[in-house]
Amino acid sequence: MAAEPWQFPAIDPVIFSLGPVSLHWYGLMYLIGFAGAMYFANSRVGQHDCYWNKEQISDLLFYGFLGVILGGRIGYVFFYQFELFLENPLYLFKIWEGGMSFHGGFLGVLVAFAWFAKKSNTTFLQVADFIAPMVPIGLGAGRIGNFINAELWGRTTDVPWAIVFPGAGELGRHPSQLYEFFLEGLVLFLFLNWFRQSPRPVGAVAGCFSLGYGAFRFIVEYFREPDAHLQDFMNGYITMGQVLSLPMVILGLVILVWAYRQPVRQGEKQA
């Protein structure tokens, strides 16, 4: 006989309110992700993979944050809610109703990286290599926010750690938000920050991030419940999240192969 699933506790999405201003758990997770990235970025000034001063790093993180927010929202609307956008184009601006896409945010960050690289006279891959080890901080914090908000839950299951989420029926489900926190947040963070300790060819760290995230997200999609309007996407053989993750896996492999085929310049070591 399967164990009774855990009942998700009632958690108010609003931490506290001061007049008309409210701090939501999800907003706090964004702040934690940004603050964590700022701390680690500044701590790496002067290291072998940092080509900028603290003022430039502040600019880089600001551009990256804008890319995450704008790209994440636009990506969510165009990848997952395009029909709703066609019915009401103003839906794009209704951020308070929720809805952010990592893959859209990823594209937004790529644009921000390209802009900053040109502005700072460095290369796109140098910027990407520097930022990649910090991205899992925001990813992990965001997944904890998803869990606290009881959203983006997993498929039904009878595993001992199954959870009954409010609004998701009476059956236990995979806490897929925590799976993503573990893989895309903790594991990816530890690996990338270990990998970057030794000098690597330009692009190698960014390639590992793209490959690692794409692979982890592809795996977790087998446990994550697709959005209601995408239940029959590709007849259920593959999810939208997996379709969007495959190019990241391919891109990561291409960058890694390219990076390790580049000649080592005089005075450099290639790990």
C-alpha positions in Angstrom: 0.0 0.0 0.0 1.4 3.4 -1.0 2.1 5.9 1.7 -0.3 8.9 2.0 1.0 11.9 0.1 2.1 15.0 2.0 -0.4 17.8 2.2 1.2 21.1 1.1 1.0 23.7 3.9 -1.0 26.9 3.3 1.7 29.5 2.7 0.7 33.1 2.0 2.4 34.3 -1.2 2.8 37.7 0.4 5.5 37.9 3.1 4.4 41.3 4.4 2.7 44.5 3.2 3.4 48.2 3.9 0.5 50.2 2.7 0.1 49.6 -1.1 3.5 47.9 -1.3 3.8 44.1 -0.8 6.8 41.8 -0.8 6.0 38.4 -2.4 8.0 35.3 -1.9 8.7 35.1 -5.6 10.0 38.6 -5.6 12.2 37.9 -2.6 13.7 34.9 -4.6 14.6 37.3 -7.5 16.3 39.6 -5.0 18.2 36.7 -3.4 19.4 35.6 -6.9 20.5 39.1 -7.9 22.2 39.7 -4.5 24.0 36.3 -4.7 25.2 37.0 -8.2 26.5 40.4 -7.2 28.4 39.0 -4.2 30.1 36.2 -6.2 30.8 38.5 -9.2 32.5 41.1 -7.0 34.5 38.4 -5.2 36.0 37.3 -8.5 37.5 40.7 -9.4 41.1 40.2 -10.3 40.8 36.4 -10.9 41.9 34.8 -14.2 38.4 34.9 -15.8 37.5 38.5 -14.8 38.3 41.3 -17.3 36.4 44.1 -15.6 36.3 46.3 -12.5 33.5 46.4 -10.0 31.8 49.3 -11.7 31.7 47.5 -15.0 30.5 44.3 -13.2 27.6 46.3 -11.7 26.6 47.4 -15.2 26.9 43.9 -16.5 24.6 42.5 -13.8 22.1 45.3 -14.3 21.9 44.5 -18.1 21.6 40.8 -17.3 18.8 41.5 -14.8 16.9 43.5 -17.5 17.5 40.7 -20.0 16.1 38.1 -17.5 12.9 40.1 -16.7 12.1 41.3 -20.3 13.2 38.1 -22.0 11.5 35.9 -19.4 8.2 37.7 -19.8 8.2 38.0 -23.6 9.4 34.4 -23.9 6.6 33.1 -21.6 3.9 34.9 -23.6 5.2 33.9 -27.0 6.2 30.3 -26.1 3.4 29.3 -23.8 0.5 31.9 -24.1 0.7 33.1 -27.7 -3.0 32.5 -28.3 -3.9 34.6 -25.3 -1.5 37.3 -26.5 -3.3 37.4 -29.9 -6.7 37.8 -28.1 -5.3 40.5 -25.8 -1.9 42.0 -26.7 -1.9 43.9 -23.4 -1.5 40.5 -21.6 2.2 40.9 -22.4 2.5 43.7 -19.8 0.4 42.0 -17.0 3.5 40.7 -15.2 1.6 40.7 -11.9 -0.5 37.8 -13.1 2.6 35.7 -13.2 4.4 33.9 -16.0 8.1 33.8 -16.7 10.1 31.6 -19.1 13.7 30.6 -18.4 14.3 30.0 -22.1 13.0 33.5 -22.9 15.1 34.9 -20.1 18.1 33.1 -21.5 17.6 34.7 -24.9 17.2 38.1 -23.2 20.5 37.6 -21.3 22.3 36.7 -24.5 21.3 40.0 -26.0 22.5 41.8 -22.8 25.8 39.9 -22.9 26.4 40.9 -26.6 25.7 44.5 -25.8 28.0 44.6 -22.8 30.8 42.7 -24.6 30.7 45.3 -27.4 30.7 48.2 -24.8 33.6 46.8 -22.8 35.7 45.7 -25.7 35.6 42.0 -24.7 34.1 39.0 -26.4 30.6 37.5 -25.9 32.0 34.2 -24.7 34.3 35.9 -22.2 31.2 37.5 -20.7 29.2 34.3 -20.8 32.0 32.3 -19.1 32.2 34.8 -16.3 28.4 35.0 -15.7 27.5 31.3 -16.2 28.7 30.0 -12.8 26.4 32.5 -11.0 23.2 31.9 -13.0 22.3 28.7 -11.0 21.9 30.9 -7.9 19.0 32.7 -9.5 17.7 29.5 -11.0 17.7 27.7 -7.6 16.1 30.6 -5.8 13.4 30.9 -8.5 12.5 27.2 -8.1 12.2 27.6 -4.3 9.8 30.5 -5.1 7.8 28.2 -7.4 7.5 25.6 -4.6 6.5 28.2 -2.0 3.8 29.5 -4.4 2.6 25.9 -5.1 3.0 26.4 -8.8 4.6 24.5 -11.7 4.0 21.2 -9.8 4.9 17.8 -11.1 2.9 14.9 -12.5 0.8 12.6 -10.3 2.8 9.8 -8.5 2.7 7.5 -5.5 6.3 8.0 -4.4 6.7 8.4 -0.6 7.6 12.1 -1.0 4.6 13.0 -3.2 2.8 16.2 -2.3 -0.8 17.3 -2.7 -0.6 20.8 -4.1 -3.6 23.2 -3.7 -5.4 23.6 -6.9 -3.9 20.5 -8.4 -6.5 17.9 -7.3 -6.4 15.3 -4.6 -3.6 13.1 -5.9 0.0 13.3 -4.8 2.4 14.9 -7.3 6.2 15.1 -7.8 7.6 18.2 -6.2 9.4 18.9 -9.5 10.2 22.4 -8.4 12.6 20.9 -5.8 14.1 18.5 -8.4 14.9 21.6 -10.5 16.3 23.4 -7.5 18.6 20.5 -6.9 19.8 19.9 -10.5 19.6 23.3 -12.1 20.5 25.2 -8.9 22.7 23.3 -6.5 24.4 20.6 -8.8 25.0 23.0 -11.7 26.3 25.7 -9.3 28.8 23.3 -7.7 30.0 21.8 -10.9 30.5 25.1 -12.8 32.3 26.8 -9.9 34.6 23.7 -9.6 35.1 23.7 -13.4 36.1 27.4 -13.6 38.8 27.2 -10.9 41.4 26.2 -13.5 41.9 28.2 -16.6 39.8 26.9 -19.5 39.6 27.8 -23.1 37.2 30.7 -23.8 33.7 29.4 -24.1 34.2 26.1 -22.2 32.4 27.3 -19.0 29.5 28.8 -21.0 29.2 25.6 -23.0 29.1 23.5 -19.9 26.3 25.7 -18.5 24.2 25.4 -21.7 24.7 21.7 -21.9 24.1 21.1 -18.2 21.0 23.2 -17.9 19.5 21.8 -21.1 20.1 18.2 -20.1 18.8 18.7 -16.5 15.7 20.5 -17.7 15.0 17.9 -20.3 15.2 15.2 -17.6 13.0 17.0 -15.1 10.3 17.6 -17.8 9.4 13.9 -17.4 8.3 14.6 -13.9 6.8 18.1 -14.4 3.2 18.6 -15.3 2.8 20.5 -18.6 0.7 23.6 -18.7 -3.0 22.8 -19.1 -3.2 24.1 -22.7 -0.1 22.1 -23.7 -1.1 18.7 -22.4 -1.5 17.4 -25.9 1.6 19.0 -27.3 3.3 16.6 -29.8 0.8 14.0 -28.6 2.5 13.8 -25.3 5.7 12.4 -26.6 7.7 15.5 -25.8 6.9 18.6 -23.9 7.4 22.3 -24.9 10.1 22.5 -22.2 12.0 19.6 -23.8 11.7 21.2 -27.3 13.2 24.4 -26.0 15.9 22.6 -24.0 17.3 20.5 -26.9 18.8 23.5 -28.7 20.6 24.4 -25.4 22.1 20.9 -25.3 23.2 21.1 -28.9 24.5 24.7 -28.5 26.5 23.6 -25.4 28.1 20.7 -27.2 29.0 22.9 -30.2 30.6 25.5 -28.0 32.6 22.9 -26.1 33.9 21.3 -29.2 34.8 24.6 -30.7 36.5 25.9 -27.5 38.7 22.8 -27.1 39.8 22.9 -30.7 41.1 26.5 -30.5 44.9 26.8 -30.4 46.4 27.6 -27.0 48.0 31.0 -27.1 51.6 31.6 -25.8 51.6 31.9 -22.0 48.2 30.2 -21.6 47.4 26.9 -20.0 44.5 24.8 -21.2 43.0 22.5 -18.6 
